[in-house]
Amino acid sequence: MLNYTNFTLFLVASWILIITPGPDMLYVITRGMSQGRAAGIFSALGVTLGILIHTVFAALGLAVLLQTSAVAFSIVKYIGAVYLIYLGLKAIKDKSSVVLDKQQKPVNFRVIFFQGTLSNVLNPKVALFFLAFLPQFVNQESGHVSLQMICLGMVFAFFGVIFLCTVGYFSGRIGHWLATRSHIADKLSWLTGCVLIGLGVRLAFTDRR
């Protein structure tokens, strides 16, 4: 169903995009560093689910709405921006989420997974990316365009989860190393918060182009 040449180009382009540092990678790194390797892995899984959701949205045409409607784009964009800024402020205020020791409260992996998914789903730029990226590798002549896009998105997500889980695993090890160095952990809490706030502000000023 998929053209071999197009699929090969898709694989190359996908890996280049996946290994390029971006919001998803930064989110996984900050989670892993602040709350351990398991948190990093769960955040990676949550982000990957968000990728799959965007793939389905693109295949069914929801991303077209975000591209053509300024109102819809702005609503989703500002919700996502506010959410990222909220996470950043929370990270700065609650240092216990960064310092890893025996007194730390248990990490709620469901919350981390959900936050990873939500931070990805509420980013309209990702929806527009999949709308522009996936159709380039679809074989129009064979039909089943939506099915092809979903298959491509699943392949992209598969590569993404492998890479992000690896990032989350090693970020967690860094977090455990920082657990015995409280002065570094205190600075990390500010860095984590500032990164998330910066991503939120950046998203808020994203245009539709």
MITI-442440 format. One line per 2 residues: number of its first residue (from 0); their letters; for each residue x, y negated, z of N, C-alpha, C. Coordinates in Angstrom, 3 decimals. Each point is the difference from the previous one (the first is absolute). Example, Ala and Ser with C-alpha at 12.3 -4.5 7.8 and 13.67 -1.06 7.14 Angstrom:
0) AS) 13.190 5.690 7.800 -0.890 -1.190 0.000 0.900 -1.200 0.000  -0.350 -1.050 -0.720 0.820 -1.190 0.060 -0.770 -1.090 0.730
***
This chain:
0) ML) 0.837 1.208 0.000 -0.837 -1.208 0.000 0.867 -1.252 0.000  1.062 -0.009 0.832 0.889 -1.141 0.050 1.109 0.151 -1.030
2) NY) 0.354 -1.100 -0.634 1.087 0.001 -0.955 1.325 0.203 0.725  0.840 0.929 -0.523 1.251 0.357 0.683 0.921 -1.216 0.130
4) TN) 0.128 -0.771 -1.077 0.879 -1.175 0.028 -0.502 -1.024 1.008  -1.296 -0.260 -0.021 -0.577 -0.955 0.948 0.181 0.471 1.438
6) FT) -0.173 1.295 0.213 0.127 0.535 1.354 1.442 -0.109 0.503  0.954 0.236 -0.892 1.409 -0.148 0.380 0.309 -1.445 0.384
8) LF) -0.497 -0.930 -0.801 0.188 -1.422 0.319 -0.686 -0.356 1.314  -1.154 0.602 0.234 -0.730 -0.237 1.248 0.813 0.462 1.204
10) LV) 0.618 1.172 -0.096 0.797 0.529 1.096 1.182 -0.917 0.313  0.682 -0.457 -1.046 1.153 -0.890 0.191 -0.436 -1.319 0.629
12) AS) -1.061 -0.596 -0.568 -0.488 -1.275 0.523 -0.496 0.137 1.429  -0.660 1.114 0.300 -0.534 0.214 1.347 1.107 0.027 1.039
14) WI) 1.061 0.731 -0.283 1.090 0.098 0.970 0.717 -1.332 0.191  0.138 -0.762 -1.081 0.620 -1.322 0.120 -0.841 -0.896 0.904
16) LI) -1.329 0.039 -0.199 -0.897 -0.817 0.816 -0.043 0.486 1.448  0.036 1.302 0.201 -0.114 0.558 1.355 1.213 -0.336 0.849
18) IT) 1.186 0.075 -0.587 1.217 -0.243 0.790 0.322 -1.481 0.144  -0.735 -0.860 -0.716 0.201 -1.439 0.151 -0.653 -0.472 1.291
20) PG) 0.738 -0.672 0.875 -0.581 -0.459 1.280 -1.231 -0.881 -0.216  -1.042 0.297 0.735 -1.237 -0.771 -0.086 -0.766 0.088 1.304
22) PD) -1.229 -0.540 0.042 -0.791 -0.006 1.243 -0.211 1.372 0.619  -0.263 1.015 -0.829 -0.238 1.345 0.536 1.237 0.537 0.710
24) ML) 1.153 -0.161 -0.627 1.234 0.484 0.599 0.318 -0.742 1.292  -0.209 -1.318 -0.016 0.267 -0.795 1.197 -0.931 0.394 1.141
26) YV) -1.253 0.284 -0.336 -0.952 0.411 1.029 0.441 1.312 0.642  0.397 0.968 -0.827 0.439 1.297 0.516 1.263 -0.146 0.849
28) IT) 0.941 -0.820 -0.469 1.244 -0.206 0.742 -0.262 -0.630 1.361  -0.844 -1.043 0.033 -0.257 -0.669 1.272 -0.750 0.908 0.965
30) RG) -0.917 0.804 -0.519 -0.714 0.953 0.868 0.953 1.062 0.533  0.822 0.534 -0.883 0.926 1.037 0.411 1.028 -0.496 1.001
32) MS) 0.505 -1.219 -0.225 1.006 -0.558 0.890 -0.579 -0.348 1.360  -1.244 -0.444 0.034 -0.580 -0.459 1.258 -0.655 1.115 0.811
34) QG) -0.464 1.068 -0.682 -0.767 1.020 0.715 0.443 1.437 -0.272  1.099 0.180 -0.692 0.531 1.341 -0.171 -0.277 0.606 -1.360
36) RA) 0.707 1.099 -0.291 -0.065 0.616 -1.325 -1.395 0.512 -0.341  -0.725 0.542 0.977 -1.350 0.504 -0.280 -0.920 -1.142 -0.422
38) AG) 0.141 -1.159 0.655 -0.800 -1.171 -0.372 0.340 -0.450 -1.408  1.295 0.048 -0.348 0.407 -0.360 -1.345 -0.601 0.924 -1.036
40) IF) -0.015 1.300 0.300 -0.558 0.980 -0.929 -1.514 -0.170 -0.132  -0.695 -0.220 1.125 -1.447 -0.194 -0.059 -0.356 -1.282 -0.754
42) SA) 0.798 -1.040 0.175 -0.255 -1.231 -0.743 0.212 0.228 -1.494  1.003 0.825 -0.343 0.246 0.332 -1.405 -1.181 0.768 -0.586
44) LG) -0.554 0.923 0.777 -1.169 0.754 -0.463 -1.208 -0.914 -0.183  -0.163 -0.961 0.914 -1.106 -0.944 -0.110 0.122 -0.876 -1.234
46) VT) 1.212 -0.491 -0.249 0.248 -0.819 -1.189 -0.283 0.800 -1.269  0.401 1.271 0.001 -0.228 0.849 -1.165 -1.487 0.205 -0.265
48) LG) -0.785 0.165 1.073 -1.446 0.108 -0.184 -0.547 -1.273 -0.633  0.539 -1.143 0.411 -0.407 -1.267 -0.609 0.297 -0.021 -1.489
50) IL) 1.149 0.571 -0.391 0.351 0.081 -1.419 -1.022 0.843 -0.761  -0.399 1.123 0.597 -0.993 0.861 -0.650 -1.344 -0.711 -0.137
52) IH) -0.383 -0.754 1.020 -1.260 -0.744 -0.045 0.038 -1.038 -1.113  1.132 -0.707 -0.114 0.136 -0.984 -1.075 -0.057 0.667 -1.371
54) TV) 0.540 1.204 -0.101 -0.043 0.720 -1.261 -1.445 0.292 -0.407  -0.797 0.461 0.949 -1.412 0.285 -0.272 -0.736 -1.287 -0.367
56) FA) 0.289 -1.081 0.750 -0.639 -1.283 -0.305 0.340 -0.442 -1.423  1.264 0.143 -0.379 0.419 -0.411 -1.340 -0.696 0.847 -1.054
58) AL) -0.085 1.302 0.265 -0.624 0.902 -0.967 -1.484 -0.284 -0.168  -0.653 -0.396 1.068 -1.444 -0.240 -0.056 -0.361 -1.441 -0.363
60) GL) 1.029 -0.846 -0.109 -0.252 -1.354 -0.474 -0.124 -1.067 1.060  0.193 0.339 1.306 -0.106 -1.022 1.033 1.100 -1.036 -0.124
62) AV) 1.189 0.444 -0.407 1.104 -0.932 -0.152 -0.295 -1.061 -1.051  -0.853 0.353 -0.992 -0.394 -0.975 -1.020 -0.727 -1.172 0.650
64) LL) -0.823 0.309 1.020 -0.721 -1.048 0.711 0.968 -0.960 0.680  1.040 0.559 0.628 0.978 -0.845 0.679 0.767 -0.863 -0.989
66) QT) 0.179 0.514 -1.221 0.745 -0.740 -1.001 -0.828 -1.108 -0.628  -1.293 0.235 -0.161 -0.847 -0.949 -0.710 -0.751 -0.948 0.925
68) SA) -0.132 0.354 1.270 -0.758 -0.834 0.923 0.927 -0.661 1.010  0.076 -1.312 -0.067 0.844 -0.736 0.933 -0.512 0.130 1.430
70) VA) -1.315 0.057 0.155 -0.599 0.103 1.340 0.354 1.340 0.637  -0.187 1.084 -0.760 0.304 1.331 0.533 1.469 0.126 0.334
72) FS) 0.856 -0.507 -0.881 1.442 0.053 0.241 0.352 -0.748 1.280  -0.565 -1.200 0.168 0.330 -0.823 1.157 -0.479 0.634 1.307
74) IV) -1.196 0.589 -0.016 -0.540 0.618 1.219 0.913 1.126 0.479  0.329 0.928 -0.903 0.849 1.128 0.373 1.401 -0.466 0.365
76) KY) 0.490 -0.982 -0.735 1.347 -0.510 0.252 0.121 -0.596 1.399  -0.960 -0.847 0.380 0.095 -0.672 1.296 -0.276 0.951 1.162
78) IG) -0.847 0.991 -0.212 -0.202 1.013 1.039 1.301 0.751 0.249  0.679 0.395 -1.079 1.270 0.686 0.130 1.061 -0.862 0.640
80) AV) 0.041 -1.290 -0.359 0.995 -0.912 0.563 -0.206 -0.182 1.503  -1.254 -0.206 0.399 -0.313 -0.171 1.420 0.367 1.255 0.789
82) YL) -0.242 1.149 -0.591 0.294 1.265 0.680 1.505 0.166 0.216  0.813 -0.305 -1.004 1.444 0.112 0.134 0.533 -0.984 1.037
84) IY) -0.531 -1.221 -0.009 0.430 -0.996 0.981 -0.384 0.443 1.406  -1.177 0.595 0.142 -0.433 0.534 1.297 0.975 1.061 0.506
86) LG) 0.400 0.915 -0.880 0.950 1.027 0.394 1.329 -0.618 0.418  0.415 -1.052 -0.708 1.251 -0.673 0.329 -0.039 -0.669 1.355
88) LK) -1.085 -0.718 0.279 -0.151 -0.662 1.296 -0.070 1.014 1.135  -0.659 1.118 -0.261 -0.103 1.044 1.005 1.369 0.603 0.301
90) AI) 0.828 0.178 -1.043 1.333 0.558 0.190 0.868 -0.935 0.832  -0.131 -1.315 -0.224 0.783 -0.970 0.760 -0.452 -0.056 1.451
92) KD) -1.312 0.057 0.215 -0.550 -0.102 1.349 0.241 1.255 0.812  -0.137 1.164 -0.608 0.096 1.269 0.714 1.338 0.663 -0.280
94) KS) 1.004 -0.281 0.823 1.330 0.545 -0.193 0.048 1.490 0.286  -0.993 0.537 0.711 0.015 1.427 0.309 -0.166 0.843 -1.255
96) SV) -0.488 -0.628 -1.086 -0.142 0.746 -1.241 1.333 0.159 -0.714  1.024 -0.706 0.477 1.312 0.063 -0.619 0.987 0.769 0.864
98) VL) -0.041 -0.235 1.309 0.939 0.650 0.905 -0.416 1.451 0.222  0.876 0.922 -0.323 -0.306 1.417 0.133 0.669 0.558 1.254
100) DK) -0.780 0.315 1.013 0.543 0.639 1.197 -1.049 0.932 0.587  0.317 0.618 1.128 -0.905 0.987 0.584 -1.270 -0.619 0.551
102) QQ) 0.021 -1.294 0.265 -1.190 -0.673 0.521 -0.926 -0.503 -1.106  0.415 0.149 -1.237 -0.823 -0.511 -1.095 -1.320 0.773 -0.088
104) KP) -1.079 -0.723 -0.276 -1.308 0.625 -0.163 0.015 0.892 -1.247  -0.772 1.112 0.020 -0.033 0.892 -1.162 -0.443 -0.746 -1.253
106) VN) 0.635 0.322 -1.114 -0.334 -0.629 -1.263 -1.258 0.644 -0.571  -0.953 -0.821 -0.400 -1.224 0.495 -0.618 0.242 0.132 -1.506
108) FR) 0.297 1.223 -0.431 0.352 0.211 -1.396 -1.183 -0.239 -0.935  -1.214 0.202 0.503 -1.175 -0.284 -0.833 -0.066 -1.485 -0.344
110) VI) 0.276 -0.841 1.005 -0.019 -1.449 -0.225 1.085 -0.399 -0.994  1.196 0.557 0.169 1.107 -0.315 -0.897 -0.327 0.431 -1.423
112) FF) -0.575 1.186 -0.137 -0.392 0.504 -1.319 -1.047 -0.919 -0.630  -1.002 -0.388 0.796 -1.074 -0.858 -0.500 0.537 -1.380 -0.380
114) QG) 0.904 -0.541 0.820 0.565 -1.316 -0.299 0.818 0.038 -1.284  0.746 1.091 -0.218 0.757 0.131 -1.235 -0.902 0.039 -1.214
116) TL) -1.102 0.732 0.117 -0.968 0.081 -1.101 -0.647 -1.348 -0.249  -0.448 -0.654 1.084 -0.725 -1.257 -0.129 0.888 -1.118 -0.546
118) SN) 1.268 -0.042 0.463 0.906 -1.047 -0.472 0.253 0.125 -1.491  -0.079 1.218 -0.527 0.192 0.214 -1.425 -1.281 -0.266 -0.779
120) VL) -1.128 0.519 0.511 -1.279 -0.141 -0.705 -0.416 -1.469 -0.102  0.275 -0.793 1.047 -0.440 -1.395 0.019 0.939 -0.946 -0.747
122) NP) 0.954 0.549 -0.721 0.897 -0.832 -0.798 -0.463 0.032 -1.458  -0.656 -1.040 -0.475 -0.528 0.000 -1.374 1.097 0.056 -1.047
124) KV) 1.209 -0.418 0.380 1.113 0.057 -0.944 0.286 1.442 -0.398  -0.169 0.926 0.949 0.216 1.414 -0.283 -1.054 0.507 -0.980
126) AL) -1.249 -0.420 0.202 -1.075 0.399 -0.914 0.287 -0.491 -1.410  0.436 -1.240 -0.109 0.308 -0.559 -1.310 1.208 0.702 -0.613
128) FF) 0.953 0.391 0.848 1.173 0.713 -0.497 -0.407 1.313 -0.651  -0.848 0.768 0.679 -0.402 1.284 -0.553 -0.853 -0.172 -1.250
130) LA) -0.793 -1.065 -0.042 -0.805 -0.260 -1.189 0.893 -0.300 -1.199  1.108 -0.707 0.242 0.911 -0.353 -1.094 0.990 1.116 -0.306
132) FL) 0.362 0.792 1.008 1.068 0.991 -0.142 -0.494 1.321 -0.591  -1.034 0.584 0.580 -0.423 1.344 -0.387 -0.488 0.120 -1.451
134) PQ) -0.840 -0.945 -0.502 -0.525 0.168 -1.365 1.079 0.055 -1.082  1.197 -0.536 0.288 1.065 0.004 -1.003 0.449 1.414 -0.366
136) FV) -0.242 0.949 0.903 0.486 1.363 -0.205 -1.130 0.990 -0.283  -1.184 -0.512 -0.236 -1.159 0.841 -0.296 -0.070 0.273 -1.501
138) NQ) -0.313 1.217 -0.342 -0.188 0.384 -1.400 -1.459 -0.258 -0.376  -0.233 -1.128 -0.648 -1.358 -0.409 -0.328 -0.692 0.993 -0.934
140) ES) 0.756 0.630 -0.892 -0.588 0.878 -1.005 -0.563 1.290 0.603  0.551 0.438 1.121 -0.451 1.265 0.587 -1.237 -0.167 0.877
142) GH) -0.390 -1.260 0.271 -1.172 -0.252 0.820 0.257 0.225 1.478  -1.076 0.001 0.792 0.106 0.198 1.452 0.990 -0.992 0.628
144) VS) -0.161 -1.263 -0.350 0.933 -1.027 0.447 0.034 -0.086 1.525  -1.176 0.016 0.619 -0.050 -0.111 1.463 0.721 1.163 0.670
146) LQ) -0.194 1.216 -0.530 0.656 1.179 0.562 1.513 -0.093 -0.157  0.449 -0.487 -1.154 1.435 -0.172 -0.221 0.591 -0.988 0.994
148) MI) -0.709 -1.101 0.233 0.491 -1.009 0.933 0.088 0.554 1.422  -0.995 0.792 0.382 0.017 0.606 1.336 1.181 0.963 0.130
150) CL) 0.257 0.794 -1.045 1.126 0.935 0.024 1.328 -0.749 0.107  0.142 -1.070 -0.767 1.216 -0.804 0.070 0.174 -0.618 1.380
152) GM) -1.106 -0.483 0.551 0.063 -0.586 1.335 0.401 1.010 1.060  -0.473 1.247 -0.152 0.355 1.048 0.946 1.482 0.348 -0.095
154) VF) 0.533 -0.004 -1.212 1.439 0.255 -0.174 0.797 -1.129 0.646  -0.423 -1.237 -0.250 0.671 -1.160 0.586 -0.043 0.087 1.525
156) AF) -1.153 0.353 0.537 -0.160 0.114 1.448 0.868 1.120 0.568  0.124 1.105 -0.740 0.821 1.127 0.446 1.463 -0.414 0.132
158) FG) 0.501 -0.688 -1.012 1.375 -0.499 0.076 0.144 -1.011 1.134  -1.023 -0.858 0.119 0.048 -1.033 1.030 0.035 0.572 1.400
160) VI) -0.808 1.024 0.269 -0.050 0.551 1.351 1.309 0.705 0.348  0.644 0.632 -0.981 1.297 0.629 0.251 1.027 -1.048 0.403
162) FL) 0.055 -1.086 -0.771 0.993 -1.048 0.271 -0.301 -0.734 1.301  -1.262 -0.391 0.202 -0.355 -0.772 1.186 0.123 0.824 1.279
164) CT) -0.324 1.283 -0.073 0.167 0.849 1.184 1.471 0.135 0.365  0.854 0.055 -1.018 1.441 0.037 0.256 0.452 -1.292 0.666
166) VG) -0.497 -1.118 -0.515 0.310 -1.298 0.599 -0.507 -0.052 1.436  -1.239 0.457 0.217 -0.574 -0.002 1.345 0.778 0.878 0.955
168) YF) 0.476 1.130 -0.474 0.753 0.931 0.855 1.290 -0.636 0.494  0.759 -0.595 -0.900 1.268 -0.597 0.411 -0.199 -1.314 0.742
170) SG) -1.093 -0.710 -0.285 -0.304 -1.211 0.764 -0.288 0.360 1.448  -0.668 1.127 0.195 -0.273 0.461 1.350 1.268 0.272 0.776
172) RI) 0.995 0.569 -0.652 1.268 0.263 0.668 0.675 -1.292 0.416  -0.134 -1.025 -0.832 0.531 -1.313 0.370 -0.732 -0.526 1.225
174) GH) -1.324 0.215 0.038 -0.783 -0.455 1.142 0.439 0.651 1.296  0.283 1.307 -0.038 0.472 0.696 1.198 1.371 -0.521 0.434
176) WL) 0.825 -0.344 -0.969 1.301 -0.574 0.320 -0.156 -1.345 0.703  -1.001 -0.771 -0.430 -0.233 -1.315 0.597 -0.633 0.092 1.395
178) AT) -0.585 1.166 0.325 -0.685 0.147 1.286 0.941 -0.214 1.176  1.273 0.280 -0.185 0.975 -0.163 1.084 0.665 -1.362 -0.027
180) RS) -0.461 -0.854 -0.890 0.586 -1.340 -0.137 -1.123 -1.016 0.013  -0.450 -0.353 1.198 -1.195 -0.833 0.154 0.164 -1.376 -0.633
182) HI) 1.202 -0.584 0.048 0.174 -1.338 -0.559 -0.196 0.012 -1.518  0.414 1.089 -0.639 -0.221 0.115 -1.439 -1.478 0.258 -0.285
184) AD) -0.635 0.811 0.843 -1.426 0.310 -0.178 -0.858 -1.253 0.135  0.366 -0.906 0.926 -0.753 -1.242 0.164 0.061 -0.844 -1.281
186) KL) 1.186 -0.049 -0.589 0.147 -0.752 -1.248 -0.764 0.685 -1.134  -0.024 1.329 0.031 -0.706 0.751 -1.035 -1.496 -0.259 0.039
188) SW) -0.538 -0.203 1.211 -1.432 -0.272 0.103 -0.363 -1.287 -0.732  0.865 -0.997 0.127 -0.223 -1.253 -0.719 0.184 0.202 -1.503
190) LT) 1.022 0.771 -0.373 0.243 0.252 -1.418 -1.171 0.744 -0.630  -0.492 1.026 0.708 -1.141 0.772 -0.498 -1.213 -0.908 -0.207
192) GC) -0.284 -0.836 1.002 -1.149 -0.900 -0.098 0.158 -1.007 -1.118  1.203 -0.556 -0.125 0.238 -1.006 -1.034 -0.124 0.597 -1.407
194) VL) 0.471 1.249 -0.159 -0.116 0.660 -1.303 -1.467 0.175 -0.374  -0.806 0.494 0.941 -1.417 0.216 -0.273 -0.733 -1.315 -0.254
196) IG) 0.310 -1.031 0.797 -0.621 -1.312 -0.214 0.404 -0.563 -1.353  1.290 0.154 -0.334 0.475 -0.483 -1.297 -0.711 0.670 -1.155
198) LG) -0.234 1.321 0.120 -0.736 0.717 -1.050 -1.432 -0.507 -0.109  -0.602 -0.304 1.157 -1.364 -0.529 -0.008 -0.086 -1.360 -0.657
200) VR) 0.948 -0.878 0.343 0.023 -1.349 -0.596 0.251 0.093 -1.496  0.926 0.871 -0.366 0.295 0.177 -1.426 -1.226 0.464 -0.761
202) LA) -0.747 0.945 0.577 -1.211 0.501 -0.633 -1.043 -1.102 -0.130  -0.094 -0.864 1.031 -0.996 -1.077 -0.014 0.230 -0.972 -1.145
204) FT) 1.263 -0.156 -0.409 0.329 -0.951 -1.078 0.175 0.699 -1.351  -0.380 1.285 -0.057 0.076 0.731 -1.251 -1.120 -0.456 -0.927
206) DR) 0.369 -0.265 -1.269 -1.042 -0.374 -0.950 -0.401 1.221 -0.815  -0.913 -0.178 -0.917 -0.549 1.111 -0.767 0.800 0.331 -1.245
208) R) 1.085 -0.705 -0.235 0.776 0.254 -1.207 0.919 1.179 0.210
***
